[in-house]
Structures are given as C-alpha cells and as structure tokens.
Amino acid sequence: MAHQRRMGSIRPTLIQERLESSGRAIEKKRFDAFGHGFIFNTSPILPVFPERIRLKISAIHFSAAACIQILDMQDSSTRRSAHQIFDEVISNGRDELSRSTPGLLFSGLIGGISMGLTGLAVALAISYLGDSPTAQFIAFSFYPIGFIVVVIGRAQLFTENTLYPVVLILDEHKHVLNTLRLWGLVFVSNVAGAMFVGWLLMRTGALSTNFADALAGLGLSAAAGHFTVIFAKGVIGGWLIALVAWMVTASHWTIGQVVVTWFLTFIVGAGHFSHCIASSAEIVAAVMSGHLQFVNYFQWLLPATLGNIVGGVTIVSLLNYGQVRIGSGGEEA
C-alpha cells in the first residue's frame, strides 16, 4: 500500500477514481479533503477480506468520493476573482504562443471557415422572415452561431488574441515578436477561411438565389461607410469580442460560455459593428456576386482590423491589467 500525506490543501479535490464493476479492485490516486489528504491503493489487499468487508469498504469509498465531488462542484461554482481570471488568461496566453506554425494555421483556417456561419445563419433567417425591423432582430439572434462554434471548438480567432498574449506582454514585458507571429498567422488563415466560405457559398451553386442575395446584401451593408466610421465600429466590435474571451475565461461551465458568447456577439451583429473576420465572408460573398470589388473588401478590412485591435487591446486587455496589477494594490479583486 502506498501512503502519502499532504497538509494544507485549500479545497477538497478528487483527481482520479476508478472502481471496477466487479468490486474486486478499488483504486484512488489522490483524495484530498478538509485540509488533509492521502494516497492509497487498495487493489492488492481487497481480495484477502471477506465479501461482506469488501462491500463495506466499497461503500465507504463511494460515499467519500460522492461527498468530495459535491464539495468540488460547490467550490467551482463560486465566482472567480479578477486575479484568478487574469492568471488563467496569462496561462492561455502562454499556451497560444507555444503553438507551432502549422497548428496555428490549421486552427486559424478552421476559425475563419466557422465564422462564415454568422452571416449564413442571418441570411437564411432574413430570407424566411423578411426584412422588417422585427425580422431583422430575430435574424441577428442567429449571428452568434459562428462565434460559439469557434469558442467551444477552441479554434483560433484573431480578435480573441487581442487579449491573451497582450496581457502576457503587459505582465512580463516580452513576447512581442512571438505575439506578432501569432497575430500574423491567425489573421491570414482566418481571412483565407472566410474567403473560402464566401467562394463556396456564392460560386458553387450551394445557395439558392434568395439566400445568396440576402448574404450579399449583408456584405454590402457591412462594407458601407468611410474609414473613420468603419474604424469606430471596429473598436466596439473588438472590445466586445475581447470581452467574450475574458468572460469565457471567467466561466466554469460550457453552458455559461455559450450564454456569454451568445449575448455579447449578438450585440455585435444587431448593432452592425465591424468584425474583421465575421464580416469578411459576407463582404466576400458580395464580391463573388459582383456587387463589390476586392479593392472594396480590403478598403474595409484595414480600418475594421485596426479598430478591432484598438478596442480589444485598450478597453479589455489594458484596463483589466490595470485593475489587477495596478489598481488593486496587490489584493485580490
């Protein structure tokens, strides 16, 4: 029997439990409760006990495991402090910067393709519901679908990376070149994925005419406006998507991440704010349908991207760095 004691654990945790259905072996790798822990393996000795004793030991193990899991769930449901969210963001930033170039390119391509679902879902809804204000409101409730796929599927999205590696730069005063590498790879692959979706939907006959016209109409609307207007819309869009990344990091449960992503990205769509990747597929669709030229797309992409960077970096990354590292005076918020 292996035995180890660890004092001062902060909360009850159950790392691994395995109970064979036959009741012949029970293994528990680590079991911490109420500030004390022990590691034990009863598999080798259980067979020497009578059946009645083995069943009692099994019942004790089951009861202890259940109690610990309940306590652990209660602990994980508590609201995280700003310091805890910040630390998790830092960890995510390190993970993102450590990814290989092929990994980032593939993940970014998946993210760009997935973001095509935003415009597609809205276009389909508008085609069925009409173009009234009420129909538009309902249609844009489907806008978050692409963001939810990206967030829950852990694909790379350029605007999320205005938070994770940026906070790491602010905290450690390095990683600038690696962050620029990350940004460049993810941005290019996101745009490539969005362009592919625009081509796929508009040039292959996959969409019926009314759906294609609705999607191209969204692209025309997104591309409208001069540089400063698109930039301002991009600042708001970048702020909201970086805020999604912060709030998703704060959430314990997948359902919470879905709800937060839905609410915040719905504002992006319904408010017609600029997002350099989500709107790309729509505008490329308008290009593929002949309503715009590629030069119009790139004239929109530059201010939208700059606005997204400014909004995410300043309003979310910089201010949250300030509240944790500067404004809290070293105490947890």
C-alpha positions as CSV (number, residue, x, y, z in Angstrom):
1,M,0.0,0.0,0.0
2,A,1.3,3.4,-1.0
3,H,0.6,6.1,1.6
4,Q,1.4,9.8,1.4
5,R,0.0,12.8,3.4
6,R,-0.3,16.3,2.2
7,M,-1.3,19.1,4.5
8,G,-2.9,22.4,3.9
9,S,-4.9,21.8,0.7
10,I,-7.2,24.7,0.0
11,R,-10.3,22.8,-1.1
12,P,-11.4,19.2,-1.5
13,T,-10.4,17.7,-4.8
14,L,-10.8,14.4,-6.4
15,I,-8.1,13.8,-9.1
16,Q,-8.9,10.3,-10.1
17,E,-11.2,7.5,-9.0
18,R,-11.6,4.1,-10.5
19,L,-13.9,1.3,-9.2
20,E,-14.1,-1.9,-11.2
21,S,-17.6,-3.0,-11.6
22,S,-16.8,-6.4,-10.1
23,G,-15.9,-4.9,-6.8
24,R,-12.6,-6.7,-6.7
25,A,-10.4,-3.6,-7.0
26,I,-10.7,-0.1,-5.9
27,E,-8.1,2.5,-6.8
28,K,-7.9,6.0,-5.7
29,K,-4.9,8.1,-6.9
30,R,-5.4,11.2,-4.8
31,F,-8.0,12.1,-2.3
32,D,-7.8,15.5,-0.5
33,A,-10.5,16.5,2.0
34,F,-10.9,19.2,4.6
35,G,-7.2,20.2,4.5
36,H,-5.7,16.6,4.7
37,G,-5.0,14.1,2.0
38,F,-3.8,10.6,1.5
39,I,-2.9,8.5,-1.5
40,F,-3.7,4.8,-1.3
41,N,-4.2,1.8,-3.5
42,T,-6.4,-0.9,-2.0
43,S,-6.4,-3.2,-5.1
44,P,-3.7,-5.7,-3.8
45,I,-5.4,-6.2,-0.4
46,L,-9.1,-6.2,-1.1
47,P,-9.2,-9.9,-2.2
48,V,-8.0,-11.0,1.2
49,F,-11.1,-9.7,3.0
50,P,-14.4,-11.5,3.2
51,E,-17.0,-10.4,0.7
52,R,-19.0,-8.5,3.4
53,I,-15.9,-6.4,4.4
54,R,-15.1,-5.7,0.8
55,L,-18.6,-4.4,0.2
56,K,-18.4,-2.1,3.2
57,I,-15.0,-0.7,2.0
58,S,-16.5,-0.1,-1.4
59,A,-19.5,1.7,0.1
60,I,-17.1,3.9,2.2
61,H,-15.1,4.8,-0.9
62,F,-18.2,5.6,-2.9
63,S,-19.6,7.8,-0.2
64,A,-16.3,9.7,0.3
65,A,-16.0,10.2,-3.5
66,A,-19.5,11.5,-3.8
67,C,-19.1,13.9,-1.0
68,I,-15.8,15.2,-2.4
69,Q,-17.3,15.7,-5.9
70,I,-20.3,17.6,-4.4
71,L,-17.9,19.9,-2.5
72,D,-15.7,20.3,-5.5
73,M,-18.8,21.3,-7.6
74,Q,-19.8,23.9,-5.0
75,D,-16.3,25.3,-4.9
76,S,-16.1,25.5,-8.7
77,S,-19.4,27.4,-8.9
78,T,-18.2,30.3,-6.9
79,R,-17.4,33.5,-8.8
80,R,-13.7,33.9,-9.7
81,S,-11.9,37.0,-8.7
82,A,-10.3,39.3,-11.2
83,H,-6.9,37.9,-10.1
84,Q,-8.0,34.4,-10.9
85,I,-9.3,35.3,-14.3
86,F,-6.2,37.2,-15.0
87,D,-4.0,34.3,-14.1
88,E,-6.0,32.0,-16.3
89,V,-5.7,34.5,-19.2
90,I,-1.9,34.5,-18.7
91,S,-1.9,30.7,-18.8
92,N,-3.9,30.7,-22.0
93,G,-1.6,33.3,-23.5
94,R,1.4,31.1,-22.9
95,D,-0.4,28.1,-24.5
96,E,-1.3,30.1,-27.6
97,L,2.3,31.5,-28.1
98,S,3.7,28.0,-27.7
99,R,1.7,26.5,-30.6
100,S,3.5,25.5,-33.8
101,T,3.1,27.4,-37.0
102,P,1.2,24.6,-38.8
103,G,-1.1,24.2,-35.7
104,L,-1.9,27.9,-35.7
105,L,-2.6,27.9,-39.5
106,F,-4.9,24.9,-39.4
107,S,-6.7,26.2,-36.3
108,G,-7.0,29.7,-37.8
109,L,-8.4,28.3,-41.1
110,I,-11.0,26.4,-39.1
111,G,-11.8,29.6,-37.2
112,G,-12.2,31.6,-40.4
113,I,-14.4,28.9,-42.1
114,S,-16.6,28.6,-38.9
115,M,-17.1,32.3,-38.8
116,G,-18.9,32.1,-42.1
117,L,-21.8,30.6,-40.2
118,T,-22.6,34.0,-38.7
119,G,-23.5,35.7,-42.0
120,L,-25.0,32.5,-43.4
121,A,-27.3,32.0,-40.4
122,V,-28.5,35.6,-40.5
123,A,-29.0,35.5,-44.3
124,L,-31.1,32.3,-44.1
125,A,-33.3,33.8,-41.3
126,I,-33.8,37.1,-43.2
127,S,-34.8,35.1,-46.3
128,Y,-37.5,33.3,-44.4
129,L,-38.7,36.1,-42.1
130,G,-38.4,39.2,-44.3
131,D,-36.7,42.5,-43.9
132,S,-38.8,44.2,-41.2
133,P,-37.2,45.5,-38.0
134,T,-38.7,42.7,-36.0
135,A,-37.5,40.1,-38.5
136,Q,-34.0,41.7,-38.5
137,F,-33.9,41.5,-34.8
138,I,-34.8,37.8,-34.8
139,A,-32.5,37.1,-37.7
140,F,-29.5,38.5,-35.8
141,S,-30.2,36.3,-32.9
142,F,-28.6,33.6,-35.0
143,Y,-25.5,35.7,-35.6
144,P,-23.5,34.2,-32.6
145,I,-23.5,30.7,-34.1
146,G,-20.1,31.1,-35.7
147,F,-18.6,32.6,-32.6
148,I,-20.0,29.8,-30.4
149,V,-18.5,27.2,-32.7
150,V,-15.1,28.9,-32.6
151,V,-15.1,29.4,-28.8
152,I,-16.4,26.0,-27.8
153,G,-14.4,24.2,-30.5
154,R,-11.2,26.1,-29.4
155,A,-10.4,27.3,-32.9
156,Q,-8.2,30.3,-33.4
157,L,-9.9,33.7,-33.8
158,F,-7.7,36.8,-34.4
159,T,-9.7,39.1,-32.2
160,E,-9.5,36.8,-29.2
161,N,-5.8,37.2,-29.4
162,T,-6.0,40.9,-28.6
163,L,-6.5,39.6,-25.0
164,Y,-4.4,36.5,-24.2
165,P,-0.9,37.3,-25.5
166,V,-1.3,41.0,-25.0
167,V,-2.0,40.6,-21.2
168,L,1.1,38.4,-21.1
169,I,3.2,41.1,-22.8
170,L,1.9,43.7,-20.3
171,D,2.7,41.4,-17.4
172,E,6.2,40.2,-18.4
173,H,7.3,42.9,-20.8
174,K,8.4,40.4,-23.5
175,H,6.9,38.1,-26.1
176,V,6.2,40.9,-28.6
177,L,7.7,39.2,-31.6
178,N,6.1,35.9,-30.8
179,T,2.7,37.7,-30.5
180,L,3.2,39.4,-33.8
181,R,3.9,35.9,-35.3
182,L,0.7,34.6,-33.7
183,W,-1.3,37.6,-35.0
184,G,0.0,37.3,-38.5
185,L,-0.6,33.5,-38.8
186,V,-4.0,33.6,-37.3
187,F,-5.1,36.7,-39.2
188,V,-4.0,35.4,-42.6
189,S,-5.6,31.9,-42.0
190,N,-8.8,33.5,-40.6
191,V,-9.2,35.7,-43.7
192,A,-8.3,32.8,-46.0
193,G,-11.0,30.6,-44.3
194,A,-13.6,33.4,-44.6
195,M,-12.8,33.9,-48.3
196,F,-13.1,30.2,-48.9
197,V,-16.6,30.2,-47.4
198,G,-17.6,33.2,-49.4
199,W,-16.5,31.5,-52.6
200,L,-18.1,28.2,-51.6
201,L,-21.5,29.7,-50.9
202,M,-21.6,32.0,-53.9
203,R,-19.8,30.3,-56.7
204,T,-20.7,26.7,-56.4
205,G,-24.5,27.0,-56.5
206,A,-24.8,25.6,-53.0
207,L,-27.1,28.5,-52.0
208,S,-30.4,29.2,-53.7
209,T,-30.7,32.7,-55.3
210,N,-32.8,34.2,-52.5
211,F,-30.3,33.0,-49.8
212,A,-27.3,34.2,-51.9
213,D,-28.9,37.6,-52.4
214,A,-29.6,38.0,-48.7
215,L,-25.9,37.1,-47.9
216,A,-24.6,39.6,-50.5
217,G,-26.9,42.2,-49.0
218,L,-25.3,41.7,-45.6
219,G,-21.9,42.2,-47.2
220,L,-22.9,45.4,-48.9
221,S,-24.3,46.8,-45.6
222,A,-21.1,45.8,-43.7
223,A,-18.8,47.4,-46.2
224,A,-20.6,50.7,-46.3
225,G,-19.1,53.8,-44.7
226,H,-15.8,55.7,-44.8
227,F,-12.6,54.8,-42.9
228,T,-13.3,56.6,-39.6
229,V,-16.8,55.1,-39.3
230,I,-15.6,51.6,-40.0
231,F,-12.7,52.1,-37.6
232,A,-15.1,53.3,-34.8
233,K,-17.4,50.3,-35.4
234,G,-14.3,48.1,-35.3
235,V,-13.3,49.5,-31.9
236,I,-16.7,48.5,-30.5
237,G,-16.6,45.1,-32.2
238,G,-13.0,44.4,-31.0
239,W,-14.0,45.4,-27.4
240,L,-17.0,43.1,-27.3
241,I,-15.1,40.1,-28.7
242,A,-12.1,40.5,-26.4
243,L,-14.7,40.8,-23.6
244,V,-16.1,37.5,-24.7
245,A,-12.6,36.0,-24.3
246,W,-12.3,37.4,-20.8
247,M,-15.8,36.3,-19.7
248,V,-15.4,32.8,-21.2
249,T,-12.2,32.5,-19.1
250,A,-14.2,33.5,-16.1
251,S,-16.8,30.9,-16.7
252,H,-16.6,27.4,-15.1
253,W,-19.1,25.6,-17.3
254,T,-19.5,25.2,-21.1
255,I,-23.2,26.3,-20.9
256,G,-22.0,29.6,-19.3
257,Q,-19.5,30.1,-22.0
258,V,-22.2,29.6,-24.6
259,V,-24.6,32.1,-23.0
260,V,-21.9,34.7,-22.5
261,T,-20.8,34.3,-26.1
262,W,-24.3,34.5,-27.4
263,F,-25.3,37.7,-25.6
264,L,-22.2,39.7,-26.4
265,T,-21.8,38.6,-30.0
266,F,-25.5,39.2,-30.6
267,I,-24.8,42.9,-29.8
268,V,-22.0,42.9,-32.4
269,G,-24.4,41.6,-35.1
270,A,-27.5,43.5,-34.2
271,G,-25.5,46.7,-33.7
272,H,-23.8,46.3,-37.1
273,F,-20.4,46.7,-35.6
274,S,-17.4,45.7,-37.6
275,H,-15.6,42.4,-37.0
276,C,-12.7,41.8,-39.4
277,I,-13.4,38.0,-39.7
278,A,-17.1,37.6,-39.1
279,S,-18.0,40.2,-41.8
280,S,-15.3,39.0,-44.2
281,A,-17.3,36.1,-45.5
282,E,-20.3,38.4,-46.1
283,I,-18.3,41.0,-48.0
284,V,-16.5,38.4,-50.0
285,A,-19.9,37.0,-50.9
286,A,-20.9,40.4,-52.2
287,V,-17.6,40.4,-54.2
288,M,-18.4,37.0,-55.6
289,S,-21.9,38.1,-56.6
290,G,-20.4,41.1,-58.5
291,H,-21.8,43.8,-56.2
292,L,-18.4,44.8,-54.9
293,Q,-14.8,44.6,-56.0
294,F,-11.9,43.0,-53.9
295,V,-10.5,46.5,-53.5
296,N,-13.7,47.5,-51.6
297,Y,-13.1,44.5,-49.3
298,F,-9.5,45.5,-48.5
299,Q,-10.6,49.1,-48.0
300,W,-13.0,47.9,-45.4
301,L,-10.7,45.2,-43.9
302,L,-7.9,47.7,-42.9
303,P,-10.0,50.1,-40.7
304,A,-12.0,47.2,-39.3
305,T,-8.9,45.3,-38.2
306,L,-7.2,48.3,-36.7
307,G,-10.4,49.2,-34.8
308,N,-10.7,45.6,-33.5
309,I,-7.1,45.7,-32.3
310,V,-7.5,49.1,-30.6
311,G,-10.8,48.1,-28.9
312,G,-9.6,44.7,-27.7
313,V,-6.2,45.8,-26.5
314,T,-7.1,49.1,-24.8
315,I,-10.6,48.5,-23.4
316,V,-10.2,44.9,-22.3
317,S,-6.6,43.9,-22.0
318,L,-5.1,47.2,-20.8
319,L,-7.9,48.1,-18.4
320,N,-8.1,44.6,-16.9
321,Y,-4.3,44.6,-16.5
322,G,-4.7,47.9,-14.6
323,Q,-7.4,46.6,-12.3
324,V,-5.4,43.5,-11.3
325,R,-1.8,44.6,-11.4
326,I,-2.1,48.3,-10.6
327,G,-5.4,49.3,-9.2
328,S,-5.9,46.5,-6.7
329,G,-2.8,47.4,-4.7
330,G,-1.8,43.7,-4.6
331,E,-5.0,42.5,-3.1
332,E,-7.5,40.2,-4.9
333,A,-10.5,41.9,-6.5
